[in-house]
Amino acid sequence: MFLYREYLPDNRHNEPVGDAIWTLLSAEPAGPHRYTHLGASDEIGVSMSSTNVITLDLPAKVFSAHLDEGLSERSIQQLVFTATAAASSSGLLVGETAPTVKILVDGQPNADVFDGYRLKDVYERNPKFMAPIWIVDPQYGTVLADGKVRINGRTTKFDIGTFYSLQRKDADGKLTVITAQKQVIPGKIEKNGAFSISERLSPGSYRLTFWGMETESDAKVGEVTSVFTVK
């Protein structure tokens, strides 16, 4: 199971990391099949050091679910990815040191959470949980006013390549294929995996799907979908 990210605006307190963690814990996901095992809470403490250590202080109820080790690790990584992404995108990081996250439970380090998982001193992003492909824009449920749609995403490297399809949803719910399978031009993918595509679309509802292809397999790897509307 991979961690997929949604890019949602939240400036409740104009505190980027805290607002992002609140969104993860308490807000309704925009897309289907997105969820967390972490409990909701408004009690979120955040601090940052000059060496890019982000400290999160959360109440015990956030970690009250009964999870096995694998789900516990993924849940912690949800916090880690969310906090570090918010700190990076808002310009809070200092220098080139990779950010890490320290998690306190009611002010205490190394707490036992999820019915048996003991928190480590500090966490960094674990790349094995990172989703192979992210759709950055347009996010699920977005309404776009212009017919020229800019599609932004991020992908890992696949043997054959990264592909996408585009379908239009009619008023009766029927999907009509606009692009069945089109490859993202490898030369247009940056070193960090970021890419951008432009499509001119008439008003309507659309379903956008990305996936990767590996050699000797017809399977769609890391398939991810967004649904959006053009006015």
Helices and strands as residue ranges (DSSP letters): H 16-26, E 45-48, E 53-58, G 60-63, H 69-89, E 100-105, E 112-113, E 117-118, G 127-129, E 133-137, E 143-144, E 148-155, E 161-169, E 175-183, G 186-188, E 194-200, E 204-213, E 221-230
